[in-house]
């Protein structure tokens, strides 16, 4: 190995492989190279424990542990839970030559992958290459972990000056930091410069991201589609296009891109969750349930497991016939995962509301929602998941006022509502507007209700009698509301025109603005 002696002396390596013979052989190769601090893990649980206890510099991880949670799943868990920093090398060692598996391993960003059988020379070459790169980018990774984007850019500049062989890595990270800071023009210049010399897909998708952030959605989608045609194994473009269409509410197109990616590189949790939620939202409960079962199976027994996945599956099962047994099992699993009995009670009532609504018992659904709202208000800590699920159920039951209040609470707490909930809020607003428009059209078609108009004008006369001698803002607001109502119903009635004249005389007498004839908003 061609690394400085002081680096090799301090290097901590974990060998993770189910086969003890392989572990021992790899350890002997590392010892011959001068690596002194080597530990071994025979299971994924052991590897997670060791990485959580002492951060290793290098993990040599077999793809297949011969158990449920393979090396790729451990890598995902280590990265998503921030157990293993980016400054540590993670190398997938595998005999798996199936294309989908190799692409999957590459997608979860190991620093290298090495196919069995391999020689000690091949192992040493890959290890040196990876460690050298990590050392050169070490300070960039430290600032990324600290979320100091300005410092990230400064460290990238140092790498560009002192270690040009890693310039592509530094430019990519620099551009991403600039986008996060909103400095889109500077990021665009980096991507353009890289694209002028290379055809690397990350620069092209990065430029498409800049276009999206500028609001040029159509051009961003066009360029991303071109990248997809040229680089069909580049997973980032599928997710970019899926997210782009999902943001636009184009759920069928979003699902198509997510599913294409899943067919190439299966079991990406974020992507599977997106597919499951889209299937559920678009009424495909059967496929939603199948996808969410995959998610739960993949995360079971890991720190990536969460109650929200069970909730999505539960909502899917509610819409399926003959799923009562599994539904009860999933509800029990969800409750045990939550740990908080009060929060579990809220979500159980939300589930009951969905069940009753599915059976046509809308009255029972509303009762369950009201219980959930009362219990939610008394929670000492209102989680995003519980608040979002309750808001979604409120929208579904027609209680838009409560749903909107819950969304406002999320925003006040600095949390962001899930995209599906934002879409549901928009749909609810459109449906209310359509209903109001239809009602107004029906009123116009039926002709004005002159008895109602007459009653309202009598009420207006009483209000004006109180307002004339002494102005009162509350009375004035009431008068204007009556004027809007009667003008909406009978804009051409002489009595309605006269009522506006009477109000305006009183308003001008007291130095206030005239009221312009206005119809009720729909």
C-alpha positions, -999 to 999 in steps of 0.1 A, spaced: 0 0 0 13 35 -8 -1 56 20 19 75 46 30 54 76 12 77 101 -20 72 82 -17 34 81 -7 32 118 -39 51 129 -63 35 104 -92 17 118 -107 -10 95 -138 -32 100 -142 -63 79 -178 -74 76 -184 -108 62 -205 -138 72 -177 -162 62 -150 -164 90 -124 -178 65 -128 -148 43 -127 -124 72 -94 -140 84 -79 -139 49 -87 -102 44 -74 -94 78 -41 -111 70 -38 -91 38 -43 -59 57 -18 -69 84 8 -75 57 2 -40 45 8 -26 79 -28 -19 91 -28 -26 128 -63 -17 140 -87 -43 124 -119 -56 138 -143 -81 123 -181 -83 121 -200 -115 111 -235 -99 110 -250 -66 100 -261 -60 136 -225 -64 148 -213 -40 121 -238 -13 131 -228 -17 168 -191 -13 160 -196 17 138 -218 33 164 -193 27 191 -161 38 173 -161 55 139 -139 34 115 -119 49 88 -127 20 64 -155 -6 62 -150 -36 40 -185 -50 38 -196 -81 20 -228 -76 0 -245 -107 12 -243 -115 49 -264 -146 44 -291 -130 65 -321 -107 59 -302 -74 61 -274 -74 35 -245 -50 32 -264 -26 10 -291 -22 35 -265 -16 62 -249 10 41 -282 28 36 -289 26 74 -254 39 82 -257 69 58 -293 78 65 -288 77 103 -255 96 101 -237 68 119 -209 66 93 -196 100 81 -187 107 45 -151 109 55 -151 72 61 -146 47 33 -173 21 27 -164 -6 2 -189 -32 -9 -171 -66 -14 -193 -90 -33 -195 -120 -56 -228 -107 -70 -225 -100 -107 -262 -96 -115 -266 -62 -131 -294 -49 -109 -276 -57 -77 -244 -39 -89 -264 -8 -100 -282 -8 -66 -249 -9 -48 -235 19 -68 -267 40 -62 -263 40 -25 -228 55 -29 -202 31 -16 -168 45 -23 -158 13 -41 -171 -21 -48 -149 -51 -54 -160 -83 -70 -149 -117 -56 -126 -134 -61 -100 -107 -58 -63 -106 -51 -45 -89 -23 -31 -65 -49 -66 -56 -61 -78 -50 -26 -48 -28 -18 -52 -8 -50 -89 0 -43 -82 7 -7 -54 32 -14 -75 49 -40 -104 54 -17 -84 65 14 -64 90 -6 -96 106 -19 -111 107 15 -80 124 30 -81 150 2 -117 158 7 -117 154 45 -122 191 54 -150 194 29 -168 165 45 -163 181 80 -180 213 69 -208 194 52 -214 176 85 -215 210 103 -239 223 76 -216 253 71 -222 258 33 -200 289 30 -171 270 46 -179 240 23 -174 263 -7 -141 276 7 -128 241 13 -138 231 -22 -117 260 -36 -87 247 -16 -91 212 -31 -94 227 -66 -61 246 -60 -41 219 -42 -56 185 -54 -68 190 -90 -72 152 -94 -103 155 -73 -116 186 -90 -147 170 -103 -158 160 -68 -150 195 -55 -169 211 -83 -199 189 -78 -201 196 -41 -194 233 -46 -222 236 -71 -247 218 -48 -237 241 -19 -243 272 -41 -278 259 -51 -286 254 -14 -275 290 -7 -296 303 -36 -266 314 -57 -280 298 -88 -260 318 -114 -227 307 -99 -238 270 -98 -250 273 -134 -215 285 -145 -199 255 -128 -222 230 -146 -217 248 -179 -180 247 -176 -180 209 -167 -204 201 -196 -182 220 -220 -154 195 -214 -172 163 -202 -205 145 -207 -209 135 -171 -246 132 -163 -243 148 -128 -234 181 -143 -263 180 -167 -288 170 -141 -273 197 -118 -280 223 -145 -316 210 -149 -319 215 -111 -308 251 -115 -335 256 -142 -361 241 -120 -352 264 -91 -354 293 -115 -389 283 -124 -382 271 -159 -399 237 -153 -406 229 -189 -370 233 -200 -357 214 -169 -380 185 -177 -369 185 -214 -332 184 -205 -337 157 -179 -356 136 -204 -326 139 -228 -303 127 -200 -325 98 -193 -324 87 -229 -286 89 -230 -278 75 -196 -306 50 -187 -287 36 -157 -282 71 -141 -306 68 -112 -305 105 -103 -325 115 -134 -354 92 -127 -358 107 -92 -354 142 -106 -381 136 -132 -403 118 -107 -401 146 -82 -406 172 -109 -439 156 -121 -450 150 -85 -445 187 -76 -467 195 -107 -494 171 -95 -487 149 -125 -488 117 -104 -491 92 -133 -459 105 -149 -441 106 -116 -451 70 -108 -438 59 -143 -403 73 -136 -401 60 -101 -412 25 -112 -387 25 -141 -359 33 -116 -372 5 -93 -370 -20 -122 -333 -11 -127 -323 -7 -90 -348 -22 -66 -354 -14 -30 -345 23 -27 -366 32 3 -373 68 -5 -384 59 -40 -406 29 -28 -423 52 -3 -431 77 -31 -445 49 -53 -467 36 -24 -481 71 -16 -488 79 -52 -506 46 -57 -527 52 -26 -535 88 -36 -545 77 -71 -568 49 -59 -545 19 -66 -547 5 -31 -536 -30 -41 -503 -19 -56 -499 6 -27 -501 -22 -2 -477 -44 -22 -451 -16 -23 -454 -7 13 -451 -44 23 -417 -43 6 -407 -12 25 -417 -27 58 -399 -60 51 -368 -41 41 -367 -19 72 -379 -45 97 -354 -49 126 -334 -18 116 -334 18 128 -350 28 94 -383 12 105 -410 38 112 -447 40 121 -455 61 90 -448 32 67 -473 11 86 -498 39 84 -495 41 46 -500 3 44 -529 5 68 -546 31 46 -541 9 16 -555 -22 34 -587 -2 45 -596 1 8 -590 -36 1 -616 -64 6 -607 -94 29 -578 -76 45 -592 -73 81 -567 -98 96 -536 -81 82 -551 -47 90 -554 -56 127 -519 -69 128 -505 -37 111 -524 -15 135 -509 -34 165 -474 -31 150 -479 6 145 -490 12 181 -460 -7 195 -436 13 173 -450 46 184 -444 40 221 -466 71 230 -500 58 240 -517 92 235 -503 96 200 -513 60 192 -548 68 204 -551 98 180 -539 77 150 -562 48 160 -592 72 159 -580 85 125 -579 49 112 -614 42 126 -626 73 108 -613 60 75 -628 25 82 -662 40 89 -661 63 59 -651 33 37 -683 15 50 -705 45 43 -709 55 80 -700 92 77 -716 101 110 -694 76 128 -664 89 108 -670 124 120 -673 112 156 -640 95 154 -624 126 139 -638 148 167 -623 124 193 -589 125 175 -590 163 174 -597 165 211 -569 140 219 -545 157 196 -551 191 212 -540 176 246 -508 161 233 -477 175 250 -458 170 217 -476 170 184 -455 151 159 -455 159 122 -468 125 113 -497 125 137 -507 161 128 -504 154 90 -525 122 92 -552 139 112 -553 169 88 -556 144 59 -585 127 76 -602 160 83 -600 170 46 -614 136 37 -644 140 61 -651 175 49 -638 193 80 -617 217 60 -616 243 88 -599 219 113 -576 205 86 -564 241 77 -558 248 113 -536 218 117 -516 228 86 -511 263 101 -499 246 133 -473 226 113 -461 258 96 -459 277 129 -438 249 143 -414 252 113 -424 219 98 -435 213 62 -466 194 53 -462 163 30 -467 170 -7 -498 147 -7 -514 169 20 -507 200 0 -523 185 -30 -553 174 -9 -556 210 4 -556 224 -31 -582 198 -43 -604 207 -13 -602 244 -21 -610 237 -58 -640 216 -48 -653 243 -25 -650 269 -52 -667 246 -77 -696 239 -53 -700 277 -46 -700 284 -83 -726 257 -89 -748 270 -61 -746 306 -74 -753 294 -109 -784 275 -96 -795 306 -77 -792 327 -108 -810 302 -130 -839 300 -105 -842 338 -104 -838 360 -73 -855 350 -40 -874 383 -36 -888 373 -2 -853 368 11 -841 400 -6 -870 419 11 -862 404 45 -825 414 41 -834 449 31 -856 453 61 -827 442 83 -805 467 65 -829 495 73 -827 487 110 -789 487 108 -788 521 90 -811 536 117 -785 527 143 -756 538 121 -770 572 110 -768 591 143 -735 575 153 -710 556 132 -701 521 143 -675 500 124 -692 467 133 -726 479 122 -711 492 90 -695 459 83 -729 442 88 -745 466 64 -720 460 37 -724 422 41 -761 427 36 -755 448 5 -732 422 -10 -758 395 -3 -787 413 -19 -767 425 -49 -756 389 -55 -792 378 -56 -809 407 -73 -784 432 -88 -810 448 -110 -837 453 -84 -845 490 -78 -848 484 -40 -812 470 -40 -799 501 -59 -817 524 -35 -802 505 -5 -767 512 -18 -776 549 -21 -789 550 14 -758 534 29 -734 557 9 -753 588 22 -747 577 58 -711 567 51 -702 601 35 -720 619 63 -695 604 87 -665 608 64 -662 572 53 -658 556 19 -687 547 -4 -695 511 -10 -693 499 -46 -719 473 -56 -701 439 -52 -713 404 -57 -705 375 -33 -671 359 -41 -673 322 -51 
